Every structure is written in structure tokens, then in C-alpha cells.
Amino acid sequence: MSDEDKDSKTEDPTAKKMSDAAQKGNVAMSREITLFASSLAFYIYLVFYLPGSIATLSEKLKDIFEQPDQWRLENTTDIVSIGSRIGWDMAGFLAPAMILMIVFGLASSFAQNLPSFVLERIRPQANRVSISKGFSKIYSVAGLVEFGKSVFKIMVVSLIFYFVLHGDFMSSLDIMFSDPATILVKLEATTRKMMIIVLLATATLAVVDFFWTKHQWFSNLKMTKQEIKDEHKQSQGDPMVKARQRSVMRSRARQRMIQNIPRATLVITNPTHYAIALRYVREENDAPVIVGKGQDLVALRIRQIAEENNIPVFEDPPLARSMFAQVSVDSVIPSAFYKAVAELIHRVYAARTPKQRTRQPQ
């Protein structure tokens, strides 16, 4: 990414952008937290499991080294036999540590992000084997931060070994000739002191790395103003397309309404700005129903259709304006208009011949 591209990405990433990144496996994951969790697991092993198992292992090793005459080493089978026994003893001694470290490591990863299977992470990509891309990653800000973390860990480990082992150097040489049980106890005490310092160092590094990783991940997902607009169009729909869709829907609704005007019983007008077409058939509804309404050109079209179909047209501007504002198409008129509309319907029926009165409008 060029500096110009970075400068243009000034907007915080949207929820959709972060969700899409997570689906592709691009999540904020601090490896130092996993390292701290593994170190903590090993320290728990040292404190709670190791003291009890040292005695057992010491007896087994003492049995081997203090009575070597009972172990024959005449052929390969003998060597494999003693090696297998020592190997199984050591496996039983170290297996709890391995299990604890695996469990704590997985738990620390799951706590940061739930596991998900992402094919995008294993899909072959040319830039992953690109030399130029590799150099750009090494000498990027993220690469320098990783280098700094590695240097910090090397320095911490070196200082631990120096201060812990420097003071116990002579005593460490003496225990080489001591009882096996004493050797293991001394090693356990020395390792515990070292692990305390390692835990403090890794905890500090994990906290710093956690916030740095979150910040870096968030910064890499930042968007330009145009990307925000494009995403909004993609999720909400293009405003021009939606406006066109609404226009088409209104046009179709208007067309259906115009087709229903010949079924009206009467039309109330403004006389030119508004037109309300009502249908009243006692067998269909208890009150008149609005089958169409319109303004300006639509109102003129409603009036034209009414005249073509011999539908009575009444000019009542206040009533037309009120009904246009308060009543929607295909709905029964409110009770507030009953009296005024009833008078008009009475006039319509009074003007009809007896034959027209018996014929119901379609």
C-alpha cells in the first residue's frame, strides 16, 4: 500500500468491513498472549505437579544409575530396552506440562477470536512468494515491531540466565556430584525463579502487543470516503435505482387506480386541483370506499374518465381537499365525512331512473 493510499484512508472501518475481514481470516491475533499463556501453564506445572513427581522420577533414575550392573548392554535390544524405559519415565514426567501448555495456548487463541475454517487463508496467492512483497513486510512498521519484540525477548532471556545462573554457578557445579533427587530439586527451584521473571516479562509484552495488534488491525482496515459511499450503496441500494423503483411502483399503482375509476359511484373535485372517486354499494361495504384520488393532472384524468363513464362529478373544494389529505386509496372514508358524502350519494340515487337504481355498478 502506497503512502498516498494510506493518507486517503481516513475513515474508521464499518461493521460490515470488519465482519468481511473476519470471514476472510483477517483478525487481530496477538501471538504474545499465546506465549504468555504457555509460560503460565509451564509455571503451574512447576508449582503444582513437579514437586510430587520429582521424587518418583528420582527413584527411577537412582535405580538405573546406582545399580548399573543389573542392566545388560550386550546388544541393541538391551540398549533399546533401557532407552524405552527411560523414555517412558520422562514422557510421564513431561506429558502434563505439554498438555497444560496446549490447553492454555488454545484457550488464549479462542479467547481472542473464535475458531473458524477459512479457505481464503490456504488459497495459493502469488504475492505470498513474491520477493518484493517479502522485503516490504520485513522493513515495514509491523516488521520492525516484530523485530523489536524478538530483541526484547532475547534480552530478557539473556538477563535471566545471567542473574540467576551467575549467583548459583558454583553451587550448580557441586550438585552435579550430588544425589539425583537433590539435582532435580535444585533444578526445579532454579527453573521456578527463572519462570517468575519470564512470566513478568511475557505478561508485559503481551499487554503491549495486544493493544498494538488491535491498533494495527484497525488501522489497516480504515476506509476512504469513496469506499464508505460504495459500501452504503451496496448495502442499502443505489439511491438512483431505488428512486427509479419507487417511481415505477407509483406508476403501476396509479395505473391500477385509473383502471378502477369506471367502478366509482361519484367523483368529488376541487374542481381542478383535486379529485376523489368514491364507490358505494350497500351489499359490499357499510360506508363508501375511495377507489381513486389524484392531484393536478391525475385529477383531470379522473374527471375525464368519470365524464366518459357518466359518473356524477360534484365540485366541493373543502371536502375534496380534506378527503385527499386524510383518506388513502382502497380505504373506507372516516365517519367525519359520512354526512357530507351521504348527501352527495342521495343526490346521485335521486337523479337515477328506477331502472338505473336497480342496476348495480360493476
C-alpha positions in Angstrom: 0.0 0.0 0.0 1.4 3.4 -1.0 1.7 6.4 1.3 -0.9 8.1 -0.8 -3.4 5.3 -0.3 -2.8 5.4 3.4 -3.3 9.1 3.6 -6.7 8.7 1.8 -7.9 6.1 4.3 -9.1 8.4 7.0 -12.5 6.9 7.9 -13.0 4.2 10.6 -13.9 0.8 9.2 -17.6 -0.1 9.2 -19.1 -3.1 11.0 -19.5 -4.7 7.6 -15.8 -4.1 6.7 -14.7 -5.7 9.9 -17.1 -8.6 9.5 -15.9 -9.3 6.0 -12.3 -9.2 7.1 -13.0 -11.7 9.9 -14.7 -14.0 7.4 -11.5 -14.0 5.3 -9.4 -14.8 8.4 -8.1 -11.3 8.9 -8.5 -10.9 12.6 -6.4 -9.2 15.4 -4.4 -12.0 17.0 -1.6 -11.4 19.5 0.9 -14.2 19.5 2.5 -12.8 22.6 -0.7 -13.6 24.6 -0.4 -17.2 23.5 3.3 -17.2 24.6 2.3 -15.8 28.0 -0.4 -18.4 28.4 2.0 -21.2 27.6 4.5 -19.8 30.1 1.8 -19.6 32.7 0.9 -23.2 32.0 4.5 -24.3 32.5 4.8 -22.4 35.8 1.6 -24.0 37.0 3.2 -27.3 36.2 6.3 -26.4 38.1 4.4 -25.4 41.2 1.6 -28.0 41.5 2.8 -31.1 39.6 6.6 -31.1 39.5 7.3 -31.3 43.3 5.3 -34.5 43.7 6.6 -36.2 40.5 10.3 -35.4 41.2 10.5 -38.0 44.0 9.1 -40.7 41.7 11.4 -39.8 38.8 14.4 -39.6 41.2 13.8 -43.1 42.4 13.6 -44.4 38.9 16.8 -42.7 37.8 18.5 -43.7 41.0 17.6 -47.3 40.4 19.2 -47.1 36.9 22.4 -45.2 37.8 23.2 -46.7 41.2 22.8 -50.3 40.1 24.1 -50.3 36.5 25.1 -54.0 36.9 21.5 -55.1 36.7 21.2 -53.6 33.2 22.9 -55.6 30.5 24.1 -53.6 27.5 25.4 -56.5 25.4 23.4 -55.8 22.2 21.0 -53.4 20.5 18.0 -55.0 22.2 19.4 -54.1 25.6 20.0 -50.6 24.6 16.5 -50.2 23.2 15.1 -51.7 26.4 16.7 -49.3 28.8 16.1 -46.4 26.4 12.4 -47.2 26.2 12.2 -47.4 30.0 13.9 -44.0 30.4 11.8 -42.6 27.6 8.5 -43.7 29.1 9.5 -42.4 32.5 10.4 -39.0 31.0 7.2 -38.9 28.9 5.1 -39.5 32.0 7.1 -36.7 33.7 6.7 -34.1 30.9 3.3 -35.1 29.5 1.3 -33.0 31.9 3.4 -29.9 31.0 2.8 -30.5 27.3 -1.0 -31.0 27.9 -1.2 -27.8 30.0 0.7 -25.7 27.5 -1.5 -26.9 24.6 -4.7 -26.3 26.6 -3.6 -22.8 27.7 -2.4 -21.9 24.2 -5.6 -22.9 22.6 -7.7 -21.2 25.3 -5.7 -17.9 24.7 -6.4 -18.1 21.0 -10.1 -18.9 21.4 -10.4 -16.0 23.9 -9.1 -13.5 21.3 -11.1 -14.9 18.3 -13.4 -17.9 18.0 -12.0 -20.6 15.6 -13.4 -20.6 12.0 -12.4 -22.5 8.9 -11.3 -20.0 6.2 -10.4 -21.3 2.8 -9.0 -17.9 1.9 -6.1 -18.4 4.2 -4.9 -21.5 2.4 -5.7 -20.4 -1.1 -2.5 -20.1 -3.2 -1.6 -16.4 -3.8 1.3 -15.2 -5.9 2.1 -12.3 -3.5 2.9 -14.8 -0.7 6.0 -15.9 -2.6 6.9 -12.5 -4.0 10.4 -11.3 -3.0 9.4 -7.7 -3.2 6.4 -8.3 -1.0 8.6 -10.2 1.4 11.0 -7.3 1.7 8.2 -4.8 2.1 6.8 -6.8 5.1 10.3 -7.2 6.7 11.0 -3.5 6.5 7.5 -2.3 7.3 6.4 -0.8 10.6 4.9 -4.2 11.5 8.1 -5.9 10.7 10.1 -3.6 12.8 7.8 -4.1 15.7 8.2 -7.9 15.4 11.9 -7.4 15.3 11.8 -5.2 18.4 9.7 -7.9 20.2 12.2 -10.6 19.3 15.1 -8.4 20.6 13.2 -7.8 23.8 12.7 -11.5 24.4 16.3 -12.3 23.7 17.5 -9.6 26.1 15.1 -10.8 28.8 16.1 -14.4 28.5 19.8 -13.5 28.5 19.5 -11.3 31.6 17.5 -14.1 33.3 20.2 -16.6 32.7 22.9 -14.2 33.7 21.5 -13.1 37.0 20.0 -16.4 38.1 22.9 -18.7 37.0 25.7 -16.3 37.9 24.9 -16.4 41.6 24.3 -20.2 41.6 27.2 -21.1 39.3 29.4 -22.8 41.9 26.6 -24.5 43.6 25.3 -25.7 40.3 28.7 -27.4 39.7 28.5 -29.0 43.1 25.1 -30.6 42.6 26.4 -32.5 39.6 28.0 -34.9 42.0 25.0 -35.0 44.4 22.2 -37.4 44.8 19.8 -37.5 41.8 16.9 -36.3 44.0 18.9 -33.3 45.1 19.8 -32.5 41.5 16.1 -32.4 40.4 15.0 -30.4 43.4 17.8 -27.8 42.8 16.9 -27.6 39.1 13.2 -27.2 40.0 14.0 -24.3 42.3 16.2 -22.6 39.8 13.7 -23.1 37.0 10.9 -21.6 39.2 12.9 -18.4 39.8 13.6 -18.1 36.1 9.9 -18.7 35.2 8.7 -15.9 37.5 10.9 -13.4 35.7 9.8 -14.9 32.3 6.1 -14.5 33.3 6.6 -10.9 34.3 8.4 -10.1 31.0 5.9 -12.0 28.8 2.9 -10.5 30.6 4.2 -7.0 29.9 5.0 -7.8 26.3 1.6 -9.5 25.9 -0.3 -6.4 27.1 1.6 -4.1 24.9 1.3 -6.4 21.9 -2.4 -6.9 22.4 -3.1 -3.2 22.1 -0.6 -2.8 19.3 -2.1 -5.6 17.3 -5.6 -4.2 17.7 -4.5 -0.8 16.7 -2.6 -2.1 13.6 -5.5 -4.3 12.5 -8.0 -1.4 12.9 -5.6 1.0 11.0 -5.2 -1.5 8.1 -9.0 -1.7 7.8 -9.5 2.0 7.5 -11.5 3.2 4.5 -11.7 6.1 2.1 -14.7 8.3 1.9 -15.5 6.7 -1.5 -15.3 3.2 -0.1 -17.8 4.3 2.6 -20.2 5.6 -0.1 -19.8 2.5 -2.2 -20.4 0.2 0.7 -23.5 2.2 1.6 -24.8 1.9 -2.0 -24.1 -1.8 -1.9 -25.9 -2.5 1.4 -28.7 0.0 1.0 -29.0 0.1 -2.7 -28.1 2.8 -5.2 -30.3 5.8 -4.5 -30.9 6.4 -8.2 -32.0 2.8 -8.7 -34.2 2.9 -5.6 -35.8 6.2 -6.8 -36.5 4.6 -10.2 -38.0 1.6 -8.5 -40.3 3.8 -6.4 -41.3 5.7 -9.5 -42.2 2.5 -11.3 -44.2 1.3 -8.3 -46.1 4.6 -8.1 -46.7 4.5 -11.8 -48.1 1.0 -11.6 -50.3 1.8 -8.6 -51.6 4.9 -10.4 -52.4 2.8 -13.4 -54.3 0.3 -11.3 -56.2 3.2 -9.7 -57.1 4.7 -13.0 -58.5 1.3 -14.1 -60.8 1.3 -11.1 -62.3 4.8 -11.7 -65.1 3.5 -14.0 -66.4 1.5 -11.0 -66.9 4.7 -8.9 -70.3 5.9 -7.8 -69.4 9.6 -7.8 -66.3 11.9 -8.0 -65.7 14.9 -5.8 -63.4 17.6 -7.2 -61.7 20.9 -6.2 -62.6 21.5 -9.2 -59.2 21.1 -11.0 -56.5 20.5 -8.3 -58.0 17.5 -6.5 -60.3 14.7 -7.4 -61.7 11.9 -5.2 -63.5 8.9 -6.7 -65.8 7.0 -4.3 -67.7 3.8 -4.7 -70.7 2.9 -2.6 -72.7 -0.3 -2.9 -74.7 -1.3 0.1 -74.0 -5.0 -0.4 -70.2 -4.5 -0.5 -69.5 -2.1 2.3 -71.2 -0.2 5.1 -69.5 3.0 4.0 -68.2 4.5 0.8 -64.7 3.4 -0.3 -62.1 5.6 -2.0 -61.3 3.8 -5.3 -59.0 6.6 -6.6 -57.7 10.1 -5.9 -55.3 12.4 -7.6 -53.9 15.9 -7.9 -53.5 18.2 -10.8 -53.0 16.1 -14.0 -54.2 12.9 -12.3 -57.2 14.8 -11.0 -58.1 15.9 -14.5 -57.7 12.4 -15.8 -60.0 11.1 -13.1 -62.6 13.7 -14.0 -62.2 12.9 -17.7 -62.8 9.2 -17.1 -65.8 10.0 -14.9 -67.4 12.0 -17.6 -66.7 9.3 -20.2 -68.5 6.8 -18.0 -71.4 9.0 -17.0 -70.2 9.1 -13.3 -71.6 12.2 -11.5 -69.0 14.8 -10.6 -69.5 17.2 -7.7 -67.4 20.3 -7.1 -66.8 20.7 -3.3 -63.3 22.2 -2.8 -63.3 22.0 1.1 -64.5 18.3 1.1 -62.1 17.3 -1.7 -59.1 18.8 0.0 -59.9 17.3 3.3 -60.5 13.8 1.9 -57.4 14.0 -0.2 -55.3 14.7 2.8 -56.8 12.2 5.2 -58.0 9.2 3.2 -55.9 6.7 1.3 -57.0 4.7 -1.8 -58.9 1.4 -1.1 -59.9 2.5 2.4 -63.3 3.4 3.9 -63.9 7.1 4.5 -63.8 8.2 8.1 -67.0 8.9 10.0 -66.4 12.6 9.9 -67.2 12.6 6.2 -70.4 10.4 6.5 -72.9 13.3 6.5 -71.3 15.3 3.6 -70.8 12.2 1.4 -74.3 10.8 2.3 -75.9 13.9 0.9 -74.0 13.5 -2.4 -74.9 9.8 -2.7 -78.5 10.7 -2.0 -78.4 13.2 -4.9 -76.9 10.5 -7.1 -79.5 8.0 -6.4 -82.3 10.6 -6.6 -81.1 11.6 -10.1 -81.2 8.0 -11.4 -84.2 6.5 -13.1 -85.9 3.5 -11.5 -84.2 1.2 -13.9 -80.7 2.6 -13.1 -81.4 2.3 -9.4 -81.9 -1.5 -9.7 -78.8 -2.0 -11.7 -75.7 -2.3 -9.6 -72.4 -0.8 -10.8 -69.7 -3.3 -11.7 
